[in-house]
Amino acid sequence: METEQVIIIGSGPAGYTAAVYAARADMNPLLFEGQRLGGSPGGQLMLTTEVENYPGFPEGLMGPDLMEKFKAQAVRFGTRIVSEDITAVDFGSRPFKVQAGEKEYFAKSVIVCTGAQAMWIGVPGEEQYQGHGLSACATCDGFFFRDKEILVVGGGDSAMEEANFLTKFAKKVTIVHRRDTLRASKIMQERAMKNPKIDFLWNTEVREVLGDGTKLTGVRVFNNQSNEESELATEGLFVAIGHKPNTNIFKGWIDLDEKGYVLTRPGSTVTSVEGVFAGGDVADHRYRQAITAAGTGCMAALDAERWLETQA
């Protein structure tokens, strides 16, 4: 039975950075690109058109292009990449077991970098215009909506936070919420309501995302009190109804918080199982940036390397 030094699950900024560091430490990493967890190879950056806030690229570049560079760097140092979905894991005994299709792989250590995905509304046109006027990350894309009138869907803290942030760029931000009260904390509600650039559209649901084939131009909405439908013209739509970590297959094997994010020891990437580490958005529901994901991917590889040395 061949046992890997380290298996990395996930291929976003965290997974590829972990692979670069693990490969350079002569750990001969095996990385699984995809997972049957809702994530996609390359992570959320594959849905991002232009990335302008990643250090080292002053001109900006397309999200998929950035991920190709991450991947090429990992491969250059010897990372072996398997383009398969992980279907099951077993962290109950050592070596750890990872299953992809019918094949089982064994490893002394595992780095979990399966990321998180934005929760979408699930309406026609939504998938088509992701990255073309439709976004789930104000920090990533707000800059592109300078002096424009845009919509934010949601009623929780994240929606209020996104809306407030977007007023730095947008001329006007309208929060579209399906109820007549917000779920957001009192302080976040007050901050949004006091912002002169923010309006509210209550009891309203987005039913369809409209566009001209290349970019978003508006939305079709439904008022659930009057039962009336109408169209709103907008150049930007931000969906802020939460994120879901891709952790289904890890339930029962490592400790997760109430929202499903992997719990790590403060100041490290160490999980509840010795020898299993986690980096990126799968363990970070606060920052959710490519640069922070890459940073924790680096940390996970260093933590795994040091742990493996103690096992010799």
VMD Tcl script that draws the C-alpha trace (Angstrom):
set ca {
  {0.00 0.00 0.00}
  {1.52 3.29 -1.14}
  {1.16 6.07 1.42}
  {1.52 9.72 0.42}
  {3.31 12.23 2.63}
  {0.45 14.69 2.10}
  {-2.79 14.80 0.17}
  {-4.26 18.22 -0.58}
  {-8.00 18.38 -1.27}
  {-9.01 21.45 -3.25}
  {-7.53 23.64 -5.96}
  {-8.23 27.25 -5.11}
  {-5.58 29.71 -3.91}
  {-5.23 27.83 -0.62}
  {-4.80 24.38 -2.18}
  {-2.30 25.45 -4.83}
  {-0.26 27.53 -2.37}
  {-0.15 24.60 0.04}
  {1.03 22.48 -2.89}
  {3.83 24.92 -3.80}
  {5.15 24.96 -0.23}
  {4.72 21.22 0.28}
  {6.48 20.43 -3.02}
  {9.38 22.74 -2.23}
  {9.71 21.00 1.14}
  {10.15 17.70 -0.73}
  {6.82 16.31 0.49}
  {5.81 15.19 -3.05}
  {2.18 16.37 -2.64}
  {-0.80 14.81 -4.36}
  {-3.55 17.37 -5.03}
  {-7.16 16.61 -5.92}
  {-8.63 19.36 -8.09}
  {-12.33 18.76 -7.76}
  {-14.69 17.70 -5.03}
  {-18.28 16.52 -5.07}
  {-19.05 19.27 -2.61}
  {-20.37 22.04 -4.80}
  {-16.98 23.63 -5.36}
  {-15.24 23.85 -8.70}
  {-11.62 23.25 -9.66}
  {-9.82 26.56 -9.26}
  {-12.24 27.78 -6.60}
  {-14.40 30.89 -6.64}
  {-11.87 32.85 -8.69}
  {-12.99 30.82 -11.70}
  {-16.22 32.88 -11.56}
  {-14.39 36.21 -11.29}
  {-13.76 38.18 -14.43}
  {-11.08 40.61 -13.34}
  {-8.89 40.46 -10.24}
  {-7.27 43.79 -9.42}
  {-6.43 43.38 -5.74}
  {-4.01 40.44 -5.84}
  {-0.48 41.75 -5.07}
  {2.08 41.51 -7.83}
  {-0.33 42.10 -10.71}
  {-0.66 45.88 -10.98}
  {-2.55 45.68 -14.28}
  {-4.99 43.11 -12.91}
  {-5.83 39.81 -14.59}
  {-8.72 37.45 -15.14}
  {-9.60 35.11 -12.26}
  {-9.12 31.91 -14.31}
  {-5.76 33.22 -15.59}
  {-4.58 33.81 -12.03}
  {-5.56 30.26 -11.09}
  {-3.68 28.88 -14.11}
  {-0.56 30.63 -12.81}
  {-1.10 29.14 -9.33}
  {-1.48 25.69 -10.88}
  {1.58 26.04 -13.15}
  {3.71 27.04 -10.18}
  {2.54 24.06 -8.14}
  {3.23 21.68 -11.05}
  {6.65 23.25 -11.69}
  {7.82 22.14 -8.26}
  {6.50 18.61 -8.68}
  {2.91 18.60 -7.43}
  {0.95 15.70 -8.89}
  {-2.61 16.72 -9.75}
  {-5.58 14.38 -9.96}
  {-8.61 15.86 -11.76}
  {-11.12 13.81 -9.80}
  {-13.80 14.32 -7.20}
  {-13.21 13.19 -3.65}
  {-16.23 11.10 -2.68}
  {-15.33 10.03 0.87}
  {-12.65 10.34 3.56}
  {-11.69 8.33 6.62}
  {-9.76 10.23 9.26}
  {-10.50 7.66 11.98}
  {-7.22 5.79 11.66}
  {-3.79 6.22 10.13}
  {-2.82 6.39 7.40}
  {-5.75 8.60 6.47}
  {-7.90 7.38 3.62}
  {-9.30 9.44 0.75}
  {-11.58 7.95 -1.88}
  {-11.96 9.21 -5.46}
  {-14.39 7.14 -7.47}
  {-13.47 3.48 -7.00}
  {-9.88 4.19 -6.00}
  {-8.56 4.67 -2.47}
  {-5.54 6.81 -1.61}
  {-3.64 6.83 1.67}
  {-1.75 9.66 3.32}
  {0.22 10.45 6.46}
  {-1.26 13.97 6.45}
  {-4.14 15.76 4.73}
  {-4.69 19.45 3.97}
  {-8.33 20.42 3.45}
  {-8.76 23.40 1.11}
  {-12.20 22.76 -0.35}
  {-13.33 26.38 0.04}
  {-16.80 27.80 0.32}
  {-19.35 28.88 -2.22}
  {-21.67 31.85 -2.27}
  {-25.30 30.93 -1.85}
  {-27.20 32.06 -4.94}
  {-30.87 32.87 -5.38}
  {-31.45 30.14 -7.96}
  {-33.29 32.12 -10.65}
  {-33.06 32.22 -14.46}
  {-30.15 34.28 -15.80}
  {-28.20 34.15 -12.56}
  {-25.53 31.73 -13.75}
  {-25.18 33.44 -17.13}
  {-24.34 36.85 -15.65}
  {-22.04 35.82 -12.81}
  {-18.95 37.96 -13.28}
  {-20.77 40.13 -15.84}
  {-22.61 42.51 -13.52}
  {-23.63 39.87 -10.98}
  {-21.36 39.24 -8.00}
  {-21.34 37.79 -4.50}
  {-18.29 39.73 -3.29}
  {-18.38 43.50 -2.82}
  {-14.73 43.62 -1.72}
  {-13.71 41.85 -4.93}
  {-15.88 43.69 -7.43}
  {-17.21 46.92 -5.88}
  {-14.57 49.02 -7.62}
  {-16.09 48.21 -11.02}
  {-19.38 49.89 -10.10}
  {-18.18 53.43 -9.51}
  {-20.99 56.01 -9.92}
  {-23.52 53.33 -10.82}
  {-26.89 52.42 -9.30}
  {-26.83 48.85 -8.02}
  {-28.87 46.32 -6.04}
  {-27.97 44.13 -3.07}
  {-30.11 41.09 -2.26}
  {-30.29 40.00 1.39}
  {-31.32 41.04 4.87}
  {-28.57 39.81 7.17}
  {-25.32 41.29 8.45}
  {-23.42 40.36 5.29}
  {-25.96 42.20 3.09}
  {-25.71 45.35 5.25}
  {-21.94 45.13 5.26}
  {-21.79 44.68 1.48}
  {-24.24 47.55 0.90}
  {-22.31 49.94 3.13}
  {-19.04 49.01 1.47}
  {-20.51 49.48 -2.01}
  {-21.56 53.07 -1.23}
  {-17.87 53.96 -1.43}
  {-18.17 53.44 -5.18}
  {-21.82 53.36 -6.26}
  {-24.04 56.38 -6.70}
  {-26.95 54.52 -5.06}
  {-27.42 51.10 -3.48}
  {-30.88 49.53 -3.08}
  {-31.23 46.60 -0.69}
  {-33.84 44.13 -1.97}
  {-35.32 42.03 0.84}
  {-38.13 39.49 0.73}
  {-39.47 40.49 4.16}
  {-40.38 43.81 5.80}
  {-37.83 43.44 8.60}
  {-34.11 42.68 8.54}
  {-32.30 39.75 10.15}
  {-29.17 41.86 10.54}
  {-27.89 42.89 13.97}
  {-29.18 46.22 15.29}
  {-25.91 48.05 14.80}
  {-25.61 46.87 11.17}
  {-29.24 47.84 10.46}
  {-28.73 51.31 11.88}
  {-25.55 51.82 9.90}
  {-27.31 50.93 6.64}
  {-30.43 52.95 7.38}
  {-28.43 56.05 8.25}
  {-26.42 55.84 5.03}
  {-27.89 58.44 2.61}
  {-26.85 56.35 -0.41}
  {-28.84 53.26 0.68}
  {-32.54 52.63 -0.07}
  {-34.66 49.59 0.79}
  {-37.10 47.62 -1.33}
  {-39.21 45.56 1.09}
  {-41.25 42.38 0.53}
  {-39.54 41.96 -2.82}
  {-38.01 38.87 -4.41}
  {-35.76 38.67 -7.46}
  {-37.36 36.29 -9.94}
  {-35.06 36.64 -12.94}
  {-31.74 38.25 -13.85}
  {-31.97 40.15 -17.13}
  {-29.22 41.03 -19.58}
  {-28.29 41.72 -23.19}
  {-26.38 38.46 -23.62}
  {-23.04 39.84 -22.48}
  {-23.81 41.87 -19.36}
  {-26.52 42.30 -16.76}
  {-29.04 45.08 -17.45}
  {-31.72 44.55 -14.80}
  {-33.87 42.18 -12.78}
  {-37.46 41.04 -12.75}
  {-38.89 41.30 -9.23}
  {-42.02 40.11 -7.44}
  {-43.73 41.93 -4.57}
  {-45.02 39.18 -2.28}
  {-47.61 41.50 -0.66}
  {-49.21 42.97 -3.79}
  {-48.38 39.96 -6.02}
  {-47.15 42.38 -8.66}
  {-44.19 41.78 -10.95}
  {-42.01 44.53 -12.37}
  {-38.61 45.10 -13.93}
  {-35.81 47.15 -12.40}
  {-32.96 48.46 -14.51}
  {-29.55 48.11 -12.86}
  {-25.93 47.72 -13.89}
  {-24.96 45.64 -10.87}
  {-26.50 43.00 -8.64}
  {-24.78 41.71 -5.50}
  {-26.18 38.58 -3.87}
  {-25.44 38.61 -0.13}
  {-27.45 35.76 1.35}
  {-24.51 33.92 2.86}
  {-21.81 31.40 2.03}
  {-21.74 27.64 2.43}
  {-18.47 25.84 3.18}
  {-17.79 22.71 1.12}
  {-17.48 20.36 4.08}
  {-20.21 17.73 3.69}
  {-17.80 14.80 3.37}
  {-15.87 15.89 6.47}
  {-18.87 15.80 8.82}
  {-18.21 13.37 11.65}
  {-14.48 13.23 10.90}
  {-13.27 16.70 11.97}
  {-14.91 19.36 14.13}
  {-17.01 21.95 12.28}
  {-18.77 25.02 13.63}
  {-22.55 25.48 13.52}
  {-22.36 26.81 9.95}
  {-20.16 23.94 8.75}
  {-16.79 25.72 8.65}
  {-13.75 23.70 9.75}
  {-12.60 24.64 13.23}
  {-8.88 25.22 13.55}
  {-6.70 25.91 16.57}
  {-6.23 29.70 16.93}
  {-3.12 30.94 15.14}
  {-2.70 27.71 13.17}
  {-4.32 25.46 10.59}
  {-4.48 22.45 12.94}
  {-7.91 20.76 13.02}
  {-9.41 18.52 15.70}
  {-7.62 15.52 14.13}
  {-3.86 15.39 14.49}
  {-2.31 15.34 11.01}
  {-5.28 16.97 9.28}
  {-4.96 20.68 8.47}
  {-7.26 23.23 6.83}
  {-6.66 26.41 4.86}
  {-8.65 28.96 2.91}
  {-12.35 29.77 2.92}
  {-13.30 26.33 4.23}
  {-12.09 27.57 7.63}
  {-12.43 31.34 7.13}
  {-15.87 32.94 7.00}
  {-14.56 36.41 7.79}
  {-12.07 37.56 5.16}
  {-12.76 35.25 2.19}
  {-10.08 36.75 -0.07}
  {-7.68 35.04 -2.46}
  {-4.69 36.53 -0.65}
  {-5.81 35.33 2.80}
  {-6.65 31.90 1.39}
  {-3.17 31.66 -0.14}
  {-1.65 32.73 3.20}
  {-3.42 30.01 5.16}
  {-2.56 27.47 2.44}
  {1.09 28.32 3.08}
  {0.52 27.97 6.83}
  {-1.13 24.57 6.37}
  {1.82 23.23 4.36}
  {4.29 24.48 6.98}
  {2.18 23.04 9.80}
  {1.97 19.69 7.98}
  {5.72 19.64 7.30}
  {6.58 20.32 10.93}
  {4.06 17.76 12.16}
  {5.39 15.08 9.81}
  {8.92 15.70 11.14}
  {7.70 14.84 14.65}
  {6.26 11.56 13.34}
  {9.54 10.24 11.91}
}
mol new
graphics top color blue
foreach p $ca { graphics top sphere $p radius 0.5 }
foreach p [lrange $ca 0 end-1] q [lrange $ca 1 end] { graphics top cylinder $p $q radius 0.2 }
display resetview
